[in-house]
C-alpha cells in the first residue's frame, strides 16, 4: 500500500495537479504527498487539502508558485 508519494522536481503543471487532485480523492491510503519544485499555482495545496483531508502534509511550500 502506497502511503507516501514523492513527486518533487517533476514539472507538474496546473493540469497535472488537477489530475492528481482527482486521483487523491479516490486514494484513501496515501498520507503524504511531496510536491516541491513543480510548476503549480499556489492554490493547489488548498484544493488538495479540501479534496483529500486524509493527507497529513502535502509538502508544497512556497516552491510551487508560478
N, C-alpha and C positions, 0 to 999 in steps of 0.2 A: 504494500500500500504506500503510495506516494504521500508524504506529509510535508515535504519542503521542495519548492521549485526555485532554482537559482537561474534566472533569465537575464542576468546583468549583461551589458555590452552586446545586445542582440539586435540593435537598430529597430526595435519595436516602435512602430508609428501609432498614431491615434487609431487607425483602422485595426491594426493588430491588437491594440489594447482593448478595443471594444469587443473583438472576438474572444480575447482572453477573459474579459468580464463575463461574457455569456457562458463560457466554459466553467468558470468558477462558481456560478450559481448552481450548477449541477453537481460538482465535486464537493462532497462534504467531509472528506478525509484530509484534504490539504490544509495545513495550518499556517504555513509561512510561504510568502512569495517575495522574492528579492528581484526588484526591477530597476535598480540604479543604472544610470548611464544609458538610458534609452531616449527616444525622441517623442515622448508622450506629453500631453498637456498636463498642467497642474491638477486639474480636477479628476484625473483618473484615480488617484488614491481615494478620494471621497466616494467616487462611484463604486470602486471595489469594496470599500467598507460598507456601503449601503446594500449592495447586491450579495456580498459574501461575508456576513458578520462572523462566521466561524473562524476567519483568519485573524490571527493574533498580531501579525505585523505584515505590512506589505513592502517595507523597505524602499520606498520611493525617494524619500528625502527631497532636497531641492534639485537634485541632479537630473530630474526628469522634465524640467521646464524647457519648453521650446520657444 
